[in-house]
Amino acid sequence: MSGVALLTLILIGLAGGFVTAISPCILPVLPLVFLSGSTSSAHGKAGPTHKNRPYAVMAGLIVSFTSITLFGTLLLGALPLPKDIIRWIGLLVLLVLGAAMMFPAMQDLIERPFARLGQRQVRSSSGFLLGLALGTVYVPCAGPVLAAITVAGATRQIGAETIALAVAFAVGTAIPLLGFALAGRRVAERVRAFRERQRRVRFVAGLTFVALAFALTFNLTEVLQRSVPDYTARINQALDGGGLADVLGVGGNQDLRRCAALPSSSLADCGPAPEISGIHQWLNTPEGAPLTPDSLAGKVVLVDFWAYSCINCHRAIEHVNAWHEKYASHGLVIIGVHSPEYAFEHELRNVRSGAERLGIKYPIALDNEFTTWNNFSNNAWPTEYLIDAQGRVRHVAVGEGGYADRESLIRELLSTARPGTQLPPATDVPDDTPTTRLTSEIGLGAGRTYALANGTLTRGVREYEYPETLGPDQFALRGSWNVGTESLTSGPQAGIKLAFFARDVHLNVGGTGTVTSTINGKTTSHRVSGAPNIYRLVSGSTPREGVVTVTLSPGLKAYSFTFG
């Protein structure tokens, strides 16, 4: 990455952090930030020794946030620990620090191991510890930056760009928060009541810490967050995480990045095709044998990155299947590189079953470790790479649409590879790519969504009740649900109410049971059996606003809503 590009990324991180720190998401922790600089010693002695405490708190927050966003996913993925354990540790620290502020004897006990340090160092250390705790409960506010870093972590591409983005975001967040902390210190220094009633001030501050820890534990702060309009939404859209993920995921392959931005109707020289390697298993090849460079020599190759539960991939695969059927005998080889988005997509039997349902006959490479994904510097499902007979990438298509143009390019490369060949007529598969803004995919599971209208998704069994209203693109739960990392398992009276704008609504669900959807008085039932699959709950001819109510029999695992 060039110096200018890296500087741009840093500026995006700073802006994103600053905007987030003044958004409704940060409201629950503002009292703690304000009070962090307005308290002095455990015994009520005011003085200059606490003046550096706001800076220590912000330093702790920067370290905490950056470390968790960069390495939390990787660490927890390698350990048999709940994915939300870091947040629980942070809440426990807030609870302990609050109790210590309320009761001097408890603070003395906590500070006893640090008796050899001076009081200034002890107070700075406690401020830094408070910042660490705030960082753990603040991480979900990260928005687009967190999404981009999550993709980078999942694909093991945490490099200089990712670190720069995460650190810049944390610093951007700390700037306005430091202003709140310094304001609290200024109030403590200038308001007589704060100077004369330090013991009471500390007790109230500690009580606030304890109350907020409990409020965060039981998700009570969301009432406040939902009641305040998101006045930073448009700015966050301008700082959308998709562009950041693109930068972080593509890495250093400038040729492929450049080609991904070219018009859909043009060929270009995007450099030699990266290697297809690290494949867990091959499907739809003779005896499961891998395709080798020799077997692909002189062929036009289309490499399609997909995941079997990706609804966008489903629509694209209708065209890819048609191309395989039409042009395989004329020198086109299609390779579907299956890079899993969910844990269940690592399972061979699930991928095989999904491929059969989609009617895929061309070779499939199971890229469970994202080796080929990284070789191609890929960052999205679906993405197609068109490779000519000389082994050079000539076109990159990210996302849906442009199928007619892409088929024209395929035909052009086939004609070039085999001069004089007579190609059959072009395919006539309808292009169902949405042309208007639709509700974005909604993941279901702890940490996968911010669209839940009646609480948060934290691991474990939870009881829910529908709220009185739903906002646009929100969903709500009813009944008993067992919340997992990337899915919700239905219990007694389990239901979902979803507000959407789309033509079609799909639910990715697995297990054995029944899913029933009701919209505008019309009810449809689906019998669910086996590995997770996509079921269409709502269908229509044009996108529209609607609310669908879904009931699930106990024991079903729901993974995501997707829209078409």
Secondary structure, DSSP 8 states (H G I E B T S, - for coil): --HHHHHHHHHHHHHHHHHHHTSGGGGGGHHHHHHHTS---TT---SGGGTTHHHHHHHHHHHHHHHIIIIIHHHHHHTTS-TTHHHHHHHHHHHHHHHHHH-HHHHHHHHGGGTTS-HHHHHHHHHHHHHHHHHHHHGGGGTHHHHHHHHHHHTT---HHHHHHHHHHHHHHHHHHHHHHHHHHHHHHH-HHHHHTHHHHHHHHHHHHHHHHHHHHTTTHHHHHHHS--TTHHHHHHT-HHHHHHHHHHTT-HHHHHHHTS-TT------B-------SEEESSGGG----HHHHTT-EEEEEEE-TT-HHHHHHHHHHHHHHHHHGGGTEEEEEEE--SSGGGG-HHHHHHHHHHHT--S-EEE-TT-HHHHHTT--SSSEEEEE-TTSBEEEEEESS--HHHHHHHHHHHHHHHSTT---------------S-----EE-STTS-S-BSSS---SEEEEE---S---TT-EEEEEEEEE-SS-EEE-TT-EEEEEEEES-EEEEEESSEEEEEEETTEEEEEEE-SS-EEEEEE--SS-EEEEEEEEE-TT-EEEEEEE-
